Protein backbone atom coordinates (compact mmCIF):
# COMPACT_ATOMS: atom_id res chain seq x y z
CA UNK A 1 0.00 0.00 0.00
CA UNK A 2 1.40 3.37 -0.95
CA UNK A 3 1.45 6.32 1.38
CA UNK A 4 -1.52 8.69 1.04
CA UNK A 5 0.66 11.75 1.72
CA UNK A 6 3.61 13.26 -0.04
CA UNK A 7 7.04 12.76 1.56
CA UNK A 8 6.99 16.37 2.85
CA UNK A 9 3.54 15.97 4.40
CA UNK A 10 4.51 12.59 5.93
CA UNK A 11 7.62 14.17 7.44
CA UNK A 12 5.54 16.95 9.01
CA UNK A 13 3.00 14.48 10.41
CA UNK A 14 5.71 12.22 11.89
CA UNK A 15 7.43 15.28 13.36
CA UNK A 16 4.29 16.04 15.38
CA UNK A 17 4.62 12.78 17.33
CA UNK A 18 5.90 13.73 20.77
CA UNK A 19 8.23 11.59 22.85
CA UNK A 20 6.96 13.09 26.11
CA UNK A 21 3.38 13.67 27.25
CA UNK A 22 1.95 11.54 24.47
CA UNK A 23 -1.75 10.88 25.15
CA UNK A 24 -1.64 7.32 23.88
CA UNK A 25 1.18 6.35 26.21
CA UNK A 26 2.30 8.33 29.24
CA UNK A 27 -0.90 10.25 29.90
CA UNK A 28 -2.93 7.05 29.63
CA UNK A 29 -0.59 5.28 32.09
CA UNK A 30 -0.97 8.17 34.56
CA UNK A 31 -4.74 7.62 34.42
CA UNK A 32 -4.20 3.90 35.10
CA UNK A 33 -1.91 4.68 38.05
CA UNK A 34 -4.57 6.97 39.49
CA UNK A 35 -7.33 4.44 38.86
CA UNK A 36 -5.29 1.77 40.74
CA UNK A 37 -4.20 4.24 43.47
CA UNK A 38 -0.55 3.72 42.54
CA UNK A 39 1.49 6.53 44.06
CA UNK A 40 5.12 7.45 44.49
CA UNK A 41 5.97 7.97 40.84
CA UNK A 42 7.94 10.88 39.52
CA UNK A 43 8.48 12.15 36.00
CA UNK A 44 11.37 13.97 34.38
CA UNK A 45 13.98 12.35 36.63
CA UNK A 46 17.49 12.72 35.28
CA UNK A 47 18.49 9.10 34.77
CA UNK A 48 20.03 7.15 31.92
CA UNK A 49 17.50 6.71 29.12
CA UNK A 50 15.05 9.30 30.49
CA UNK A 51 12.48 6.93 32.02
CA UNK A 52 8.86 8.01 31.69
CA UNK A 53 8.20 7.23 35.37
CA UNK A 54 10.53 6.60 38.30
CA UNK A 55 9.52 4.91 41.55
CA UNK A 56 12.49 5.65 43.81
CA UNK A 57 11.09 3.63 46.73
CA UNK A 58 11.02 0.55 44.48
CA UNK A 59 14.21 1.32 42.51
CA UNK A 60 12.05 1.02 39.42
CA UNK A 61 12.17 2.86 36.09
CA UNK A 62 9.11 2.53 33.88
CA UNK A 63 9.22 3.14 30.14
CA UNK A 64 6.12 3.29 27.94
CA UNK A 65 7.19 2.26 24.46
CA UNK A 66 5.17 3.13 21.38
CA UNK A 67 4.45 0.00 19.35
CA UNK A 68 5.57 1.55 16.06
CA UNK A 69 8.71 3.34 17.24
CA UNK A 70 10.07 0.46 19.31
CA UNK A 71 9.10 -2.40 16.99
CA UNK A 72 6.48 -4.21 19.05
CA UNK A 73 6.46 -7.90 18.04
CA UNK A 74 2.66 -7.91 18.22
CA UNK A 75 1.74 -4.60 16.56
CA UNK A 76 4.62 -3.31 14.46
CA UNK A 77 3.79 -2.99 10.79
CA UNK A 78 6.72 -2.28 8.53
CA UNK A 79 6.05 0.78 6.36
CA UNK A 80 5.91 0.07 2.65
CA UNK A 81 8.04 3.07 1.73
CA UNK A 82 11.57 3.89 2.87
CA UNK A 83 11.89 0.41 4.33
CA UNK A 84 15.67 0.55 4.75
CA UNK A 85 15.36 3.77 6.74
CA UNK A 86 12.59 2.44 9.01
CA UNK A 87 14.27 -0.93 9.52
CA UNK A 88 17.46 0.80 10.65
CA UNK A 89 15.54 3.31 12.81
CA UNK A 90 13.57 0.65 14.68
CA UNK A 91 16.68 -1.53 15.14
CA UNK A 92 18.58 1.45 16.60
CA UNK A 93 15.69 2.12 18.99
CA UNK A 94 15.64 -1.53 20.12
CA UNK A 95 19.42 -1.56 20.62
CA UNK A 96 19.25 1.68 22.61
CA UNK A 97 16.46 0.24 24.79
CA UNK A 98 18.62 -2.83 25.59
CA UNK A 99 21.63 -0.63 26.41
CA UNK A 100 19.55 1.62 28.67
CA UNK A 101 18.12 -1.41 30.51
CA UNK A 102 21.61 -2.84 31.08
CA UNK A 103 23.02 0.50 32.27
CA UNK A 104 20.16 1.09 34.70
CA UNK A 105 20.48 -2.46 36.07
CA UNK A 106 24.20 -1.90 36.56
CA UNK A 107 23.29 1.17 38.63
CA UNK A 108 20.86 -0.81 40.81
CA UNK A 109 17.60 0.03 39.07
CA UNK A 110 14.96 -2.38 37.85
CA UNK A 111 13.30 -1.58 34.55
CA UNK A 112 9.77 -2.20 33.35
CA UNK A 113 8.90 -1.64 29.71
CA UNK A 114 5.24 -1.36 28.83
CA UNK A 115 4.01 -1.54 25.24
CA UNK A 116 1.51 1.04 24.06
CA UNK A 117 -1.04 -1.68 23.23
CA UNK A 118 -0.95 -2.91 26.84
CA UNK A 119 -2.60 0.34 27.92
CA UNK A 120 -5.82 -0.57 26.12
CA UNK A 121 -8.75 -2.15 27.93
CA UNK A 122 -7.91 -5.51 26.33
CA UNK A 123 -4.39 -5.48 27.79
CA UNK A 124 -5.35 -4.02 31.15
CA UNK A 125 -5.49 -7.23 33.24
CA UNK A 126 -2.04 -8.31 32.04
CA UNK A 127 -0.67 -4.83 32.73
CA UNK A 128 -2.11 -4.80 36.25
CA UNK A 129 -0.49 -8.19 36.95
CA UNK A 130 2.86 -6.89 35.75
CA UNK A 131 2.58 -3.73 37.85
CA UNK A 132 1.72 -5.79 40.94
CA UNK A 133 4.68 -8.10 40.29
CA UNK A 134 6.93 -5.06 40.54
CA UNK A 135 5.41 -4.11 43.89
CA UNK A 136 3.13 -1.34 42.66
Secondary structure, 3 states (H helix, E strand, C coil): CCCCCCHHHHHHHHHCCCCCCCHHHHHHHHHHHHHCCCCCCECCCCCCCCCCEEEHHHCEEEEEECCCCCCCCCCCCCCCCCHHHHHHHHHHHHHHHHHHHHHHHHCCCEEEEEEHHHHCCCCHHHHHHHHHHCCC
